[in-house]
Amino acid sequence: MPERVLRAEIEAECAVREVHRYRGPLCDDDRADREYALSHLARANKILAAHHPQLVIGARRGH
């Protein structure tokens, strides 16, 4: 597996953990941080999907 794909998988897993830190009613700053983590997840998933569609990691992983 190419290094960029492995790096994207790690980034996606970290982004999912970050997204899960923000639950319940969120203040504006927390909402912005959650959206930032979701954008990192989307970027990493774009790389993963290009390599193989089954590598895509959902934000609900771990539930």
PDB file of N, CA, C and O in Angstrom:
ATOM      1  N   MET A   1       0.854  -1.168   0.000  1.00  0.00           N
ATOM      2  CA  MET A   1       0.000   0.000   0.000  1.00  0.00           C
ATOM      3  C   MET A   1       0.905   1.239   0.000  1.00  0.00           C
ATOM      4  O   MET A   1       1.875   1.298   0.756  1.00  0.00           O
ATOM      5  N   PRO A   2       0.594   2.209  -0.833  1.00  0.00           N
ATOM      6  CA  PRO A   2       1.414   3.424  -0.896  1.00  0.00           C
ATOM      7  C   PRO A   2       1.418   4.192   0.431  1.00  0.00           C
ATOM      8  O   PRO A   2       0.455   4.158   1.198  1.00  0.00           O
ATOM      9  N   GLU A   3       2.517   4.872   0.668  1.00  0.00           N
ATOM     10  CA  GLU A   3       2.674   5.613   1.926  1.00  0.00           C
ATOM     11  C   GLU A   3       1.583   6.675   2.104  1.00  0.00           C
ATOM     12  O   GLU A   3       1.089   6.868   3.215  1.00  0.00           O
ATOM     13  N   ARG A   4       1.207   7.359   1.031  1.00  0.00           N
ATOM     14  CA  ARG A   4       0.182   8.404   1.146  1.00  0.00           C
ATOM     15  C   ARG A   4      -1.164   7.833   1.563  1.00  0.00           C
ATOM     16  O   ARG A   4      -1.947   8.511   2.229  1.00  0.00           O
ATOM     17  N   VAL A   5      -1.439   6.592   1.178  1.00  0.00           N
ATOM     18  CA  VAL A   5      -2.686   5.939   1.573  1.00  0.00           C
ATOM     19  C   VAL A   5      -2.628   5.564   3.056  1.00  0.00           C
ATOM     20  O   VAL A   5      -3.607   5.741   3.782  1.00  0.00           O
ATOM     21  N   LEU A   6      -1.505   5.057   3.495  1.00  0.00           N
ATOM     22  CA  LEU A   6      -1.340   4.733   4.909  1.00  0.00           C
ATOM     23  C   LEU A   6      -1.437   5.996   5.769  1.00  0.00           C
ATOM     24  O   LEU A   6      -2.060   5.984   6.830  1.00  0.00           O
ATOM     25  N   ARG A   7      -0.823   7.074   5.309  1.00  0.00           N
ATOM     26  CA  ARG A   7      -0.886   8.343   6.027  1.00  0.00           C
ATOM     27  C   ARG A   7      -2.332   8.851   6.089  1.00  0.00           C
ATOM     28  O   ARG A   7      -2.769   9.372   7.115  1.00  0.00           O
ATOM     29  N   ALA A   8      -3.064   8.695   4.989  1.00  0.00           N
ATOM     30  CA  ALA A   8      -4.466   9.126   4.947  1.00  0.00           C
ATOM     31  C   ALA A   8      -5.316   8.301   5.908  1.00  0.00           C
ATOM     32  O   ALA A   8      -6.237   8.827   6.533  1.00  0.00           O
ATOM     33  N   GLU A   9      -5.012   7.014   6.028  1.00  0.00           N
ATOM     34  CA  GLU A   9      -5.762   6.169   6.957  1.00  0.00           C
ATOM     35  C   GLU A   9      -5.536   6.617   8.404  1.00  0.00           C
ATOM     36  O   GLU A   9      -6.477   6.668   9.196  1.00  0.00           O
ATOM     37  N   ILE A  10      -4.312   6.935   8.734  1.00  0.00           N
ATOM     38  CA  ILE A  10      -3.996   7.420  10.081  1.00  0.00           C
ATOM     39  C   ILE A  10      -4.686   8.757  10.333  1.00  0.00           C
ATOM     40  O   ILE A  10      -5.263   8.965  11.400  1.00  0.00           O
ATOM     41  N   GLU A  11      -4.631   9.655   9.366  1.00  0.00           N
ATOM     42  CA  GLU A  11      -5.287  10.957   9.509  1.00  0.00           C
ATOM     43  C   GLU A  11      -6.799  10.802   9.674  1.00  0.00           C
ATOM     44  O   GLU A  11      -7.416  11.521  10.459  1.00  0.00           O
ATOM     45  N   ALA A  12      -7.388   9.874   8.943  1.00  0.00           N
ATOM     46  CA  ALA A  12      -8.831   9.639   9.048  1.00  0.00           C
ATOM     47  C   ALA A  12      -9.192   9.123  10.431  1.00  0.00           C
ATOM     48  O   ALA A  12     -10.168   9.576  11.029  1.00  0.00           O
ATOM     49  N   GLU A  13      -8.420   8.190  10.937  1.00  0.00           N
ATOM     50  CA  GLU A  13      -8.686   7.644  12.279  1.00  0.00           C
ATOM     51  C   GLU A  13      -8.565   8.742  13.343  1.00  0.00           C
ATOM     52  O   GLU A  13      -9.382   8.810  14.261  1.00  0.00           O
ATOM     53  N   CYS A  14      -7.561   9.588  13.220  1.00  0.00           N
ATOM     54  CA  CYS A  14      -7.394  10.694  14.174  1.00  0.00           C
ATOM     55  C   CYS A  14      -8.548  11.677  14.068  1.00  0.00           C
ATOM     56  O   CYS A  14      -9.035  12.176  15.083  1.00  0.00           O
ATOM     57  N   ALA A  15      -8.984  11.956  12.861  1.00  0.00           N
ATOM     58  CA  ALA A  15     -10.103  12.883  12.664  1.00  0.00           C
ATOM     59  C   ALA A  15     -11.385  12.322  13.280  1.00  0.00           C
ATOM     60  O   ALA A  15     -12.165  13.072  13.867  1.00  0.00           O
ATOM     61  N   VAL A  16     -11.608  11.028  13.154  1.00  0.00           N
ATOM     62  CA  VAL A  16     -12.798  10.406  13.753  1.00  0.00           C
ATOM     63  C   VAL A  16     -12.752  10.558  15.267  1.00  0.00           C
ATOM     64  O   VAL A  16     -13.759  10.904  15.884  1.00  0.00           O
ATOM     65  N   ARG A  17     -11.605  10.305  15.866  1.00  0.00           N
ATOM     66  CA  ARG A  17     -11.477  10.474  17.320  1.00  0.00           C
ATOM     67  C   ARG A  17     -11.761  11.919  17.723  1.00  0.00           C
ATOM     68  O   ARG A  17     -12.415  12.169  18.735  1.00  0.00           O
ATOM     69  N   GLU A  18     -11.268  12.866  16.929  1.00  0.00           N
ATOM     70  CA  GLU A  18     -11.483  14.276  17.219  1.00  0.00           C
ATOM     71  C   GLU A  18     -12.972  14.631  17.100  1.00  0.00           C
ATOM     72  O   GLU A  18     -13.504  15.362  17.935  1.00  0.00           O
ATOM     73  N   VAL A  19     -13.628  14.124  16.087  1.00  0.00           N
ATOM     74  CA  VAL A  19     -15.064  14.385  15.904  1.00  0.00           C
ATOM     75  C   VAL A  19     -15.845  13.875  17.107  1.00  0.00           C
ATOM     76  O   VAL A  19     -16.787  14.529  17.554  1.00  0.00           O
ATOM     77  N   HIS A  20     -15.466  12.722  17.632  1.00  0.00           N
ATOM     78  CA  HIS A  20     -16.182  12.118  18.758  1.00  0.00           C
ATOM     79  C   HIS A  20     -15.974  12.872  20.067  1.00  0.00           C
ATOM     80  O   HIS A  20     -16.718  12.658  21.025  1.00  0.00           O
ATOM     81  N   ARG A  21     -14.981  13.746  20.124  1.00  0.00           N
ATOM     82  CA  ARG A  21     -14.765  14.543  21.336  1.00  0.00           C
ATOM     83  C   ARG A  21     -15.870  15.572  21.530  1.00  0.00           C
ATOM     84  O   ARG A  21     -16.128  16.014  22.649  1.00  0.00           O
ATOM     85  N   TYR A  22     -16.517  15.948  20.441  1.00  0.00           N
ATOM     86  CA  TYR A  22     -17.527  17.006  20.489  1.00  0.00           C
ATOM     87  C   TYR A  22     -18.919  16.400  20.393  1.00  0.00           C
ATOM     88  O   TYR A  22     -19.342  15.957  19.326  1.00  0.00           O
ATOM     89  N   ARG A  23     -19.622  16.386  21.511  1.00  0.00           N
ATOM     90  CA  ARG A  23     -20.972  15.819  21.590  1.00  0.00           C
ATOM     91  C   ARG A  23     -21.895  16.811  22.277  1.00  0.00           C
ATOM     92  O   ARG A  23     -21.454  17.737  22.958  1.00  0.00           O
ATOM     93  N   GLY A  24     -23.164  16.594  22.082  1.00  0.00           N
ATOM     94  CA  GLY A  24     -24.155  17.410  22.767  1.00  0.00           C
ATOM     95  C   GLY A  24     -24.208  18.821  22.221  1.00  0.00           C
ATOM     96  O   GLY A  24     -23.704  19.093  21.131  1.00  0.00           O
ATOM     97  N   PRO A  25     -24.813  19.709  22.971  1.00  0.00           N
ATOM     98  CA  PRO A  25     -24.873  21.108  22.531  1.00  0.00           C
ATOM     99  C   PRO A  25     -23.459  21.690  22.441  1.00  0.00           C
ATOM    100  O   PRO A  25     -22.670  21.587  23.380  1.00  0.00           O
ATOM    101  N   LEU A  26     -23.164  22.287  21.317  1.00  0.00           N
ATOM    102  CA  LEU A  26     -21.817  22.801  21.091  1.00  0.00           C
ATOM    103  C   LEU A  26     -21.821  24.317  21.007  1.00  0.00           C
ATOM    104  O   LEU A  26     -22.719  24.918  20.417  1.00  0.00           O
ATOM    105  N   CYS A  27     -20.810  24.922  21.604  1.00  0.00           N
ATOM    106  CA  CYS A  27     -20.627  26.367  21.427  1.00  0.00           C
ATOM    107  C   CYS A  27     -20.043  26.583  20.025  1.00  0.00           C
ATOM    108  O   CYS A  27     -19.679  25.626  19.343  1.00  0.00           O
ATOM    109  N   ASP A  28     -19.962  27.813  19.618  1.00  0.00           N
ATOM    110  CA  ASP A  28     -19.476  28.120  18.272  1.00  0.00           C
ATOM    111  C   ASP A  28     -18.057  27.612  18.034  1.00  0.00           C
ATOM    112  O   ASP A  28     -17.757  27.091  16.959  1.00  0.00           O
ATOM    113  N   ASP A  29     -17.183  27.761  19.028  1.00  0.00           N
ATOM    114  CA  ASP A  29     -15.802  27.295  18.874  1.00  0.00           C
ATOM    115  C   ASP A  29     -15.736  25.778  18.725  1.00  0.00           C
ATOM    116  O   ASP A  29     -15.008  25.267  17.874  1.00  0.00           O
ATOM    117  N   ASP A  30     -16.497  25.055  19.552  1.00  0.00           N
ATOM    118  CA  ASP A  30     -16.512  23.590  19.458  1.00  0.00           C
ATOM    119  C   ASP A  30     -17.088  23.131  18.129  1.00  0.00           C
ATOM    120  O   ASP A  30     -16.601  22.173  17.530  1.00  0.00           O
ATOM    121  N   ARG A  31     -18.123  23.816  17.673  1.00  0.00           N
ATOM    122  CA  ARG A  31     -18.730  23.462  16.395  1.00  0.00           C
ATOM    123  C   ARG A  31     -17.717  23.669  15.263  1.00  0.00           C
ATOM    124  O   ARG A  31     -17.632  22.851  14.348  1.00  0.00           O
ATOM    125  N   ALA A  32     -16.960  24.752  15.327  1.00  0.00           N
ATOM    126  CA  ALA A  32     -15.931  25.021  14.320  1.00  0.00           C
ATOM    127  C   ALA A  32     -14.833  23.960  14.364  1.00  0.00           C
ATOM    128  O   ALA A  32     -14.367  23.509  13.318  1.00  0.00           O
ATOM    129  N   ASP A  33     -14.418  23.559  15.565  1.00  0.00           N
ATOM    130  CA  ASP A  33     -13.397  22.513  15.698  1.00  0.00           C
ATOM    131  C   ASP A  33     -13.898  21.182  15.142  1.00  0.00           C
ATOM    132  O   ASP A  33     -13.147  20.449  14.499  1.00  0.00           O
ATOM    133  N   ARG A  34     -15.161  20.877  15.392  1.00  0.00           N
ATOM    134  CA  ARG A  34     -15.743  19.628  14.881  1.00  0.00           C
ATOM    135  C   ARG A  34     -15.799  19.653  13.350  1.00  0.00           C
ATOM    136  O   ARG A  34     -15.487  18.656  12.699  1.00  0.00           O
ATOM    137  N   GLU A  35     -16.191  20.778  12.789  1.00  0.00           N
ATOM    138  CA  GLU A  35     -16.237  20.913  11.332  1.00  0.00           C
ATOM    139  C   GLU A  35     -14.838  20.806  10.725  1.00  0.00           C
ATOM    140  O   GLU A  35     -14.663  20.243   9.645  1.00  0.00           O
ATOM    141  N   TYR A  36     -13.854  21.348  11.425  1.00  0.00           N
ATOM    142  CA  TYR A  36     -12.468  21.251  10.969  1.00  0.00           C
ATOM    143  C   TYR A  36     -12.025  19.785  10.929  1.00  0.00           C
ATOM    144  O   TYR A  36     -11.393  19.347   9.967  1.00  0.00           O
ATOM    145  N   ALA A  37     -12.362  19.035  11.981  1.00  0.00           N
ATOM    146  CA  ALA A  37     -12.023  17.607  12.019  1.00  0.00           C
ATOM    147  C   ALA A  37     -12.757  16.855  10.910  1.00  0.00           C
ATOM    148  O   ALA A  37     -12.186  15.962  10.285  1.00  0.00           O
ATOM    149  N   LEU A  38     -14.012  17.208  10.664  1.00  0.00           N
ATOM    150  CA  LEU A  38     -14.764  16.555   9.587  1.00  0.00           C
ATOM    151  C   LEU A  38     -14.145  16.852   8.223  1.00  0.00           C
ATOM    152  O   LEU A  38     -14.159  15.995   7.339  1.00  0.00           O
ATOM    153  N   SER A  39     -13.609  18.045   8.047  1.00  0.00           N
ATOM    154  CA  SER A  39     -12.970  18.362   6.770  1.00  0.00           C
ATOM    155  C   SER A  39     -11.685  17.549   6.583  1.00  0.00           C
ATOM    156  O   SER A  39     -11.367  17.134   5.468  1.00  0.00           O
ATOM    157  N   HIS A  40     -10.953  17.324   7.669  1.00  0.00           N
ATOM    158  CA  HIS A  40      -9.765  16.467   7.594  1.00  0.00           C
ATOM    159  C   HIS A  40     -10.167  15.039   7.248  1.00  0.00           C
ATOM    160  O   HIS A  40      -9.500  14.374   6.455  1.00  0.00           O
ATOM    161  N   LEU A  41     -11.243  14.578   7.837  1.00  0.00           N
ATOM    162  CA  LEU A  41     -11.740  13.232   7.537  1.00  0.00           C
ATOM    163  C   LEU A  41     -12.124  13.135   6.057  1.00  0.00           C
ATOM    164  O   LEU A  41     -11.786  12.154   5.394  1.00  0.00           O
ATOM    165  N   ALA A  42     -12.814  14.128   5.548  1.00  0.00           N
ATOM    166  CA  ALA A  42     -13.228  14.111   4.142  1.00  0.00           C
ATOM    167  C   ALA A  42     -12.018  14.100   3.201  1.00  0.00           C
ATOM    168  O   ALA A  42     -11.995  13.381   2.202  1.00  0.00           O
ATOM    169  N   ARG A  43     -11.022  14.909   3.545  1.00  0.00           N
ATOM    170  CA  ARG A  43      -9.807  14.963   2.723  1.00  0.00           C
ATOM    171  C   ARG A  43      -9.085  13.612   2.721  1.00  0.00           C
ATOM    172  O   ARG A  43      -8.647  13.139   1.672  1.00  0.00           O
ATOM    173  N   ALA A  44      -8.965  13.000   3.888  1.00  0.00           N
ATOM    174  CA  ALA A  44      -8.305  11.701   3.985  1.00  0.00           C
ATOM    175  C   ALA A  44      -9.122  10.638   3.245  1.00  0.00           C
ATOM    176  O   ALA A  44      -8.555   9.782   2.566  1.00  0.00           O
ATOM    177  N   ASN A  45     -10.439  10.690   3.374  1.00  0.00           N
ATOM    178  CA  ASN A  45     -11.292   9.715   2.705  1.00  0.00           C
ATOM    179  C   ASN A  45     -11.213   9.825   1.189  1.00  0.00           C
ATOM    180  O   ASN A  45     -11.375   8.829   0.484  1.00  0.00           O
ATOM    181  N   LYS A  46     -10.969  11.009   0.694  1.00  0.00           N
ATOM    182  CA  LYS A  46     -10.826  11.197  -0.749  1.00  0.00           C
ATOM    183  C   LYS A  46      -9.627  10.396  -1.265  1.00  0.00           C
ATOM    184  O   LYS A  46      -9.699   9.767  -2.321  1.00  0.00           O
ATOM    185  N   ILE A  47      -8.544  10.427  -0.523  1.00  0.00           N
ATOM    186  CA  ILE A  47      -7.350   9.667  -0.893  1.00  0.00           C
ATOM    187  C   ILE A  47      -7.615   8.171  -0.758  1.00  0.00           C
ATOM    188  O   ILE A  47      -7.245   7.385  -1.630  1.00  0.00           O
ATOM    189  N   LEU A  48      -8.264   7.782   0.354  1.00  0.00           N
ATOM    190  CA  LEU A  48      -8.551   6.364   0.575  1.00  0.00           C
ATOM    191  C   LEU A  48      -9.482   5.813  -0.500  1.00  0.00           C
ATOM    192  O   LEU A  48      -9.264   4.710  -1.000  1.00  0.00           O
ATOM    193  N   ALA A  49     -10.506   6.563  -0.856  1.00  0.00           N
ATOM    194  CA  ALA A  49     -11.465   6.112  -1.861  1.00  0.00           C
ATOM    195  C   ALA A  49     -10.807   5.977  -3.235  1.00  0.00           C
ATOM    196  O   ALA A  49     -11.158   5.084  -4.006  1.00  0.00           O
ATOM    197  N   ALA A  50      -9.868   6.849  -3.539  1.00  0.00           N
ATOM    198  CA  ALA A  50      -9.168   6.765  -4.819  1.00  0.00           C
ATOM    199  C   ALA A  50      -8.347   5.484  -4.899  1.00  0.00           C
ATOM    200  O   ALA A  50      -8.193   4.904  -5.974  1.00  0.00           O
ATOM    201  N   HIS A  51      -7.823   5.047  -3.761  1.00  0.00           N
ATOM    202  CA  HIS A  51      -7.037   3.809  -3.741  1.00  0.00           C
ATOM    203  C   HIS A  51      -7.953   2.589  -3.756  1.00  0.00           C
ATOM    204  O   HIS A  51      -7.746   1.661  -4.537  1.00  0.00           O
ATOM    205  N   HIS A  52      -8.962   2.593  -2.891  1.00  0.00           N
ATOM    206  CA  HIS A  52      -9.941   1.500  -2.849  1.00  0.00           C
ATOM    207  C   HIS A  52     -11.165   1.983  -2.071  1.00  0.00           C
ATOM    208  O   HIS A  52     -11.036   2.388  -0.915  1.00  0.00           O
ATOM    209  N   PRO A  53     -12.342   1.948  -2.681  1.00  0.00           N
ATOM    210  CA  PRO A  53     -13.555   2.479  -2.041  1.00  0.00           C
ATOM    211  C   PRO A  53     -13.888   1.878  -0.672  1.00  0.00           C
ATOM    212  O   PRO A  53     -14.531   2.539   0.144  1.00  0.00           O
ATOM    213  N   GLN A  54     -13.470   0.665  -0.410  1.00  0.00           N
ATOM    214  CA  GLN A  54     -13.789   0.043   0.877  1.00  0.00           C
ATOM    215  C   GLN A  54     -12.917   0.548   2.018  1.00  0.00           C
ATOM    216  O   GLN A  54     -13.145   0.181   3.170  1.00  0.00           O
ATOM    217  N   LEU A  55     -11.937   1.369   1.727  1.00  0.00           N
ATOM    218  CA  LEU A  55     -11.071   1.922   2.773  1.00  0.00           C
ATOM    219  C   LEU A  55     -11.654   3.161   3.426  1.00  0.00           C
ATOM    220  O   LEU A  55     -11.142   3.616   4.449  1.00  0.00           O
ATOM    221  N   VAL A  56     -12.709   3.712   2.859  1.00  0.00           N
ATOM    222  CA  VAL A  56     -13.312   4.936   3.391  1.00  0.00           C
ATOM    223  C   VAL A  56     -13.758   4.708   4.834  1.00  0.00           C
ATOM    224  O   VAL A  56     -14.347   3.677   5.158  1.00  0.00           O
ATOM    225  N   ILE A  57     -13.471   5.681   5.689  1.00  0.00           N
ATOM    226  CA  ILE A  57     -13.768   5.607   7.120  1.00  0.00           C
ATOM    227  C   ILE A  57     -14.875   6.597   7.451  1.00  0.00           C
ATOM    228  O   ILE A  57     -14.749   7.792   7.182  1.00  0.00           O
ATOM    229  N   GLY A  58     -15.956   6.099   8.034  1.00  0.00           N
ATOM    230  CA  GLY A  58     -17.078   6.961   8.386  1.00  0.00           C
ATOM    231  C   GLY A  58     -16.849   7.639   9.727  1.00  0.00           C
ATOM    232  O   GLY A  58     -16.082   7.156  10.561  1.00  0.00           O
ATOM    233  N   ALA A  59     -17.520   8.756   9.922  1.00  0.00           N
ATOM    234  CA  ALA A  59     -17.387   9.503  11.177  1.00  0.00           C
ATOM    235  C   ALA A  59     -17.983   8.732  12.351  1.00  0.00           C
ATOM    236  O   ALA A  59     -17.679   9.055  13.500  1.00  0.00           O
ATOM    237  N   ARG A  60     -18.806   7.741  12.108  1.00  0.00           N
ATOM    238  CA  ARG A  60     -19.436   6.981  13.184  1.00  0.00           C
ATOM    239  C   ARG A  60     -18.641   5.728  13.545  1.00  0.00           C
ATOM    240  O   ARG A  60     -19.110   4.920  14.347  1.00  0.00           O
ATOM    241  N   ARG A  61     -17.486   5.552  12.989  1.00  0.00           N
ATOM    242  CA  ARG A  61     -16.667   4.366  13.279  1.00  0.00           C
ATOM    243  C   ARG A  61     -16.406   4.279  14.792  1.00  0.00           C
ATOM    244  O   ARG A  61     -16.148   5.291  15.445  1.00  0.00           O
ATOM    245  N   GLY A  62     -16.475   3.095  15.321  1.00  0.00           N
ATOM    246  CA  GLY A  62     -16.222   2.900  16.734  1.00  0.00           C
ATOM    247  C   GLY A  62     -17.495   2.862  17.562  1.00  0.00           C
ATOM    248  O   GLY A  62     -17.434   2.628  18.769  1.00  0.00           O
ATOM    249  N   HIS A  63     -18.645   3.086  16.941  1.00  0.00           N
ATOM    250  CA  HIS A  63     -19.922   3.011  17.663  1.00  0.00           C
ATOM    251  C   HIS A  63     -20.526   1.648  17.527  1.00  0.00           C
ATOM    252  O   HIS A  63     -21.603   1.393  18.066  1.00  0.00           O
TER     253      HIS A  63
END
